[in-house]
Amino acid sequence: MGDKILVLAQEEVLYDNLAKILKEWGHQPLYAFSYGEFHETLFRQKPNFVILDDGFRKRSGLDLLRLIKDKHPWIETVILVENGDLEKGAIYQEQGASDFLSKPVSSYRLGIALKRAQERQQ
């Protein structure tokens, strides 16, 4: 099986779309729809990558990125931002995200972002 990829998404539809693509590519998508699920899955499942939806309302995306980088610095993180919010994506990259994608997510761009994240881990 491919990499474990934890997806923190506000909307189940977004997770379902990402999970379908990730499974087709041979990865094992893990899901979290709450901060509690995210925290538990991060520590128990030890994913290789995290896809973090900036639209998650319960906690700041930057706070979650900092948590990942503080506790698990080897986990590469791809951030999903609202369409056209390049400034926010750049802020995430300054804070340690490996890449950001605008929603709606293109499978082509997702593939490129995951390839870059994999290269950074090696």
Disulfide bonds with the S-S distance in Angstrom:
none
